Amino acid sequence: MLVRTILAQKGTEVATIEPSATVASAVAELGQRRIGALVVSPDGLAIDGILSERDIVRGLAEQGSGVLDQPVSSLMTSEVTTCVSVDTADTLMGLMTDQRIRHLPVVEAGSLCGLISIGDVVKARVGELQVETQTLHEYIHTGR
């Protein structure tokens, strides 16, 4: 399954936050949306970084609660791995496993156009496996 197919099913909305926003506002946004990461972007198209729950927990562990008043840019991961709409779910699974990441921004023509999570990839792969299983069962039972 291609990234574009996954995005067609889940939608292309991406939760972003400006680099100058406070970590506290990022925490509020993550909690309100019930998501695990925000793309850090000044305009919703360019990617400056990504801020995940893990980044925030590490910041709290290392710096204490004062980190909540700092800008998002102080905690974000600035080297962001991205994907494109023609990448496959299998490619993303390998990439996410190898790099130990859970979110991949989707970029086309240099602009942010979606976000794929590990949950999206697993859901897509499970769907593919269910179709394959059903097809095999039908073949075994009907001979076609």
C-alpha positions in Angstrom: 0.0 0.0 0.0 1.2 3.5 -0.9 1.5 6.5 1.4 -1.0 8.3 -0.8 -3.6 5.5 -0.2 -3.1 5.7 3.6 -3.5 9.5 3.5 -6.7 9.2 1.3 -8.2 7.0 4.1 -7.0 9.0 7.1 -6.8 12.5 5.8 -4.0 15.0 5.2 -4.5 17.3 8.2 -1.2 17.8 10.1 -1.0 19.3 13.6 1.7 21.9 13.5 3.2 24.3 16.0 5.4 27.3 15.6 9.1 27.0 16.8 8.6 29.9 19.1 5.6 28.4 20.9 6.2 27.2 24.4 6.6 23.6 25.3 3.6 24.0 27.6 1.4 25.0 24.7 2.7 22.0 22.8 1.8 19.7 25.7 -1.7 21.2 25.7 -2.1 20.7 22.0 -0.9 17.1 22.1 -3.3 16.4 25.0 -6.3 18.1 23.3 -5.8 16.4 20.0 -4.8 13.0 21.6 -1.8 12.7 19.4 1.9 11.8 19.9 3.7 14.5 17.9 3.5 17.9 16.3 5.4 19.0 13.2 7.3 22.2 14.0 6.6 24.7 11.2 6.4 28.5 10.9 3.8 28.3 8.2 2.3 24.8 8.0 4.3 24.0 4.9 8.0 24.1 5.8 9.4 21.7 8.3 11.7 23.0 11.0 11.5 19.9 13.2 9.2 17.5 15.0 8.3 17.4 18.7 7.1 14.2 20.1 6.0 13.1 23.6 9.3 11.4 24.0 11.2 14.7 23.3 9.1 16.4 26.1 9.6 13.6 28.6 13.4 13.7 28.0 13.4 17.4 28.4 11.5 17.2 31.7 13.8 14.4 33.0 16.9 16.4 32.1 15.8 20.0 32.9 12.8 19.8 35.1 9.5 21.6 34.8 11.2 24.8 33.7 11.4 23.3 30.3 7.7 24.0 29.8 8.4 27.7 29.5 11.0 27.2 26.8 10.3 27.4 23.1 9.5 24.2 21.2 12.6 24.8 19.1 14.7 23.9 22.2 13.4 20.4 22.4 12.4 19.5 18.9 14.2 17.0 16.7 15.6 19.2 13.9 16.8 16.4 11.6 13.4 15.1 10.4 13.1 12.0 8.3 10.3 12.4 5.8 8.6 10.3 3.2 6.8 10.9 -0.1 3.4 9.8 -1.4 4.7 6.9 -3.5 6.6 5.2 -0.7 5.1 1.9 0.4 3.9 0.9 3.8 6.7 -1.8 3.9 9.3 0.8 3.2 8.0 3.0 6.0 7.9 0.0 8.5 11.5 -0.6 7.8 12.5 3.0 8.1 10.5 3.6 11.3 12.0 0.4 12.8 15.6 1.2 11.8 15.4 4.8 13.0 13.2 4.1 16.0 10.7 6.8 15.0 6.9 6.8 15.2 6.0 9.7 12.9 6.9 10.6 9.3 5.9 13.8 7.7 4.9 13.4 4.1 6.5 15.9 1.7 5.7 16.7 -1.9 7.4 19.4 -3.9 9.2 20.6 -0.7 6.0 21.2 1.2 4.4 19.3 4.1 1.2 17.5 2.9 0.5 14.8 5.5 1.8 12.8 8.4 2.0 9.0 8.8 2.3 7.4 12.2 3.4 3.9 13.0 -0.3 3.2 13.9 -1.3 4.2 10.4 1.3 1.9 8.8 0.3 -1.1 11.0 -3.4 -0.5 10.3 -2.7 -0.4 6.5 -0.6 -3.6 6.7 -3.2 -5.4 8.7 -5.8 -4.5 6.2 -3.7 -5.8 3.4 -3.1 -9.1 5.3 -6.9 -9.5 5.9 -7.6 -9.1 2.2 -4.9 -11.6 1.3 -6.2 -14.1 3.9 -9.8 -13.7 2.6 -8.6 -14.2 -1.0 -6.7 -17.4 -0.1 -9.7 -18.7 1.8 -12.0 -18.1 -1.1 -9.5 -19.8 -3.5 -9.2 -22.8 -1.2 -12.9 -23.2 -0.8 -14.0 -22.4 -4.4 -11.0 -23.2 -6.5 -10.9 -19.8 -8.1 
